Amino acid sequence: MSQGHTITIEQGEQHVRVVHGGRVVADTVRPLVLRETGCPVRYYVPAEDVRTDLLTPSPTHTVCPFKGTASYWSLPDAPDVAWAYPDPKPEVAQIRNHLCFYEVEVL
């Protein structure tokens, strides 16, 4: 990490749920909580707790100098609603096999 930029990841116990169009897309009590300088807290949901059958891979990819290259997924009426790092940088390896959503409910 560059000076002044930090990322911390901890095992959360929050109940995190993603609902879109009345449908539960993700539901977990074992999110990873990622805090990154200058960014909102993000909850990374284990892939097993995501209805991946509802998601379609997107052609969108972005590169984070601290986490790696992100791949995105869409719902029929919500493009790029979720992202993941299939091959994250070693410093954030814990987020492999987890998806993150822009809007989550923390119950």
MARLUMGU-996964 format. One record per residue (C-alpha): y negated, z negated, x; residue number from 1; residue in three letters. Coordinates in Angstrom, 1 decimal, padded with zeros to 4 digits, always signed. Each point is the difference from the previous one (the first is absolute). Layout:
N
+--------+--------+--------+-----+------+
|  north |     up |   east | seq | type |
+--------+--------+--------+-----+------+
|      Y |      Z |      X | NUM |  ala |
...
+--------+--------+--------+-----+------+
end
This chain:
107
+--------+--------+--------+-----+------+
|  north |     up |   east | seq | type |
+--------+--------+--------+-----+------+
| +000.0 | +000.0 | +000.0 |   1 |  met |
| -003.5 | +000.6 | +001.2 |   2 |  ser |
| -002.3 | -002.9 | +000.6 |   3 |  gln |
| -001.3 | -001.4 | -003.3 |   4 |  gly |
| +002.6 | +001.8 | -002.1 |   5 |  his |
| +002.9 | -002.1 | -001.1 |   6 |  thr |
| +003.0 | +000.4 | -002.3 |   7 |  ile |
| +002.1 | -002.9 | -001.2 |   8 |  thr |
| +003.1 | +000.3 | -002.1 |   9 |  ile |
| +001.7 | -002.9 | -001.7 |  10 |  glu |
| +002.8 | -000.4 | -002.4 |  11 |  gln |
| -001.5 | -000.7 | -003.4 |  12 |  gly |
| +001.4 | -001.9 | -002.9 |  13 |  glu |
| -002.4 | +001.5 | -002.6 |  14 |  gln |
| +001.3 | +001.8 | -003.0 |  15 |  his |
| -001.4 | +003.5 | +000.3 |  16 |  val |
| +000.3 | +002.6 | -002.6 |  17 |  arg |
| -001.2 | +003.5 | -000.4 |  18 |  val |
| -000.3 | +001.3 | -003.6 |  19 |  val |
| -001.2 | +003.5 | -000.8 |  20 |  his |
| -000.1 | +001.6 | -003.4 |  21 |  gly |
| +001.8 | -003.1 | -001.5 |  22 |  gly |
| +002.9 | +000.5 | +002.4 |  23 |  arg |
| +001.0 | -002.4 | +002.8 |  24 |  val |
| +000.0 | +002.1 | +003.2 |  25 |  val |
| +000.6 | -003.0 | +002.4 |  26 |  ala |
| +000.8 | -003.6 | -000.4 |  27 |  asp |
| +000.7 | -002.5 | +002.9 |  28 |  thr |
| -000.2 | -003.6 | +001.0 |  29 |  val |
| +000.4 | +000.9 | +003.6 |  30 |  arg |
| -003.0 | +002.1 | +001.0 |  31 |  pro |
| -001.3 | +000.2 | +003.5 |  32 |  leu |
| -003.7 | -001.0 | +000.1 |  33 |  val |
| -002.0 | +002.2 | +002.4 |  34 |  leu |
| -003.5 | -001.1 | +001.1 |  35 |  arg |
| -002.0 | +002.5 | +002.0 |  36 |  glu |
| -003.5 | -000.2 | +001.4 |  37 |  thr |
| -002.4 | +001.7 | -002.4 |  38 |  gly |
| +002.6 | +000.7 | -002.7 |  39 |  cys |
| +001.1 | -001.8 | -003.2 |  40 |  pro |
| +003.2 | -002.0 | +000.1 |  41 |  val |
| +002.9 | +002.3 | -000.7 |  42 |  arg |
| +003.4 | -000.8 | -001.4 |  43 |  tyr |
| +002.9 | +002.0 | +001.3 |  44 |  tyr |
| +002.9 | +000.1 | -002.4 |  45 |  val |
| +003.6 | +000.4 | +001.2 |  46 |  pro |
| +001.3 | +003.4 | -000.9 |  47 |  ala |
| +002.9 | -001.5 | -001.9 |  48 |  glu |
| -002.5 | -001.6 | -002.4 |  49 |  asp |
| -001.8 | +003.3 | -000.8 |  50 |  val |
| +001.1 | +002.5 | -002.7 |  51 |  arg |
| +000.0 | +002.8 | +002.6 |  52 |  thr |
| +001.6 | +002.2 | -002.7 |  53 |  asp |
| -003.4 | +000.1 | -001.7 |  54 |  leu |
| -001.9 | +001.1 | +003.1 |  55 |  leu |
| -000.3 | +003.5 | +001.5 |  56 |  thr |
| -000.7 | +000.5 | +003.7 |  57 |  pro |
| -003.5 | +001.3 | +000.6 |  58 |  ser |
| -001.1 | +002.4 | +002.7 |  59 |  pro |
| -002.7 | -002.5 | +001.0 |  60 |  thr |
| +000.3 | -001.7 | +003.4 |  61 |  his |
| -002.5 | -002.1 | +001.8 |  62 |  thr |
| -000.1 | -001.5 | +003.5 |  63 |  val |
| -000.9 | -003.6 | +000.7 |  64 |  cys |
| -000.5 | -000.7 | +003.7 |  65 |  pro |
| +001.4 | -003.5 | -000.5 |  66 |  phe |
| +002.9 | +000.7 | -002.4 |  67 |  lys |
| +001.1 | +003.6 | +000.5 |  68 |  gly |
| +000.3 | +002.9 | -002.4 |  69 |  thr |
| +000.2 | -000.8 | -003.7 |  70 |  ala |
| +001.9 | +002.1 | -002.6 |  71 |  ser |
| -001.2 | -000.1 | -003.6 |  72 |  tyr |
| +001.7 | +000.1 | -003.5 |  73 |  trp |
| -001.4 | +000.9 | -003.4 |  74 |  ser |
| +000.7 | -000.7 | -003.6 |  75 |  leu |
| -000.4 | +002.9 | -002.5 |  76 |  pro |
| -003.6 | -000.9 | -000.9 |  77 |  asp |
| -000.9 | -002.0 | +003.2 |  78 |  ala |
| +000.0 | +001.9 | +003.3 |  79 |  pro |
| +000.5 | -001.9 | +003.2 |  80 |  asp |
| +000.5 | -003.4 | -001.8 |  81 |  val |
| +002.2 | -001.4 | +002.7 |  82 |  ala |
| +000.5 | +000.3 | +003.8 |  83 |  trp |
| +002.4 | -001.1 | +002.7 |  84 |  ala |
| +000.4 | +000.2 | +003.7 |  85 |  tyr |
| +003.5 | +001.5 | +000.6 |  86 |  pro |
| -000.3 | -000.5 | +003.7 |  87 |  asp |
| -002.7 | -002.7 | +000.6 |  88 |  pro |
| -001.3 | -000.9 | +003.4 |  89 |  lys |
| +002.0 | -002.8 | +001.6 |  90 |  pro |
| -002.7 | -002.6 | -000.6 |  91 |  glu |
| +000.4 | +000.4 | -003.8 |  92 |  val |
| +003.7 | +000.9 | -000.1 |  93 |  ala |
| +000.6 | -002.5 | -002.9 |  94 |  gln |
| -001.7 | +002.4 | -002.5 |  95 |  ile |
| +002.8 | +002.6 | +000.5 |  96 |  arg |
| +001.9 | +000.6 | -003.3 |  97 |  asn |
| -002.9 | -001.5 | -002.0 |  98 |  his |
| -002.5 | +001.8 | -002.3 |  99 |  leu |
| -003.6 | -001.0 | -000.7 | 100 |  cys |
| -001.9 | +000.8 | -003.1 | 101 |  phe |
| -003.8 | +000.1 | -000.6 | 102 |  tyr |
| +000.2 | -002.1 | -003.1 | 103 |  glu |
| +002.3 | -003.0 | -000.4 | 104 |  val |
| +000.2 | -003.0 | -002.2 | 105 |  glu |
| +000.5 | -003.3 | +001.8 | 106 |  val |
| +001.6 | -002.3 | -002.5 | 107 |  leu |
+--------+--------+--------+-----+------+
end
